[in-house]
């Protein structure tokens, strides 16, 4: 009887741990936003925001690898926000300095 309860508990925990879906969309969006920010040299014009974006991306990748999908999704969303802010401020800064090539 105890073996039955233990095996049932084991299977329930196994199924619960596999319930989440990977945040592939968020992962892709965060990576694309970082690449765009890098293209516009955000690391040169707004290094603080760019470093935060990279930090959140790395934390998200690490969480994704560990299959902590909820945590990874949050980190990727934060990365996306920081990378977009960094890119926007970089464009504005370059525009104010007279660099109209972008």
C-alpha positions, -999 to 999 in steps of 0.1 A, spaced: 0 0 0 28 24 9 45 16 -24 14 26 -42 12 60 -25 49 67 -31 47 58 -68 16 79 -72 33 109 -55 63 104 -77 43 105 -109 22 135 -98 54 154 -90 69 144 -124 38 155 -143 37 188 -124 73 196 -131 68 191 -168 37 213 -171 53 245 -183 60 254 -220 93 270 -230 91 307 -237 106 304 -272 89 336 -285 103 357 -256 137 342 -261 137 351 -298 124 386 -292 150 393 -265 178 381 -287 166 402 -317 163 433 -295 198 428 -282 212 424 -317 194 456 -328 208 475 -298 243 463 -306 239 472 -343 232 508 -332 261 508 -308 240 510 -277 270 497 -257 289 529 -266 261 555 -261 240 539 -233 262 513 -217 242 510 -184 209 500 -201 227 478 -226 246 460 -198 213 455 -179 198 440 -211 227 416 -215 225 407 -178 188 398 -181 194 379 -213 221 358 -197 199 352 -166 170 342 -189 192 318 -209 205 302 -177 169 298 -164 158 284 -198 186 258 -197 176 248 -162 140 245 -175 127 273 -151 105 286 -179 84 311 -158 116 327 -145 132 327 -180 101 344 -195 103 372 -169 140 377 -176 135 378 -213 108 403 -210 130 425 -189 158 421 -214 135 431 -242 124 462 -223 160 473 -215 173 466 -250 145 486 -266 151 515 -242 188 513 -249 183 513 -287 158 542 -286 180 564 -264 210 556 -286 191 567 -317 181 599 -299 216 606 -287 231 600 -321 205 622 -337 212 650 -313 249 648 -321 242 651 -358 246 615 -368 216 611 -392 229 579 -409 205 557 -389 
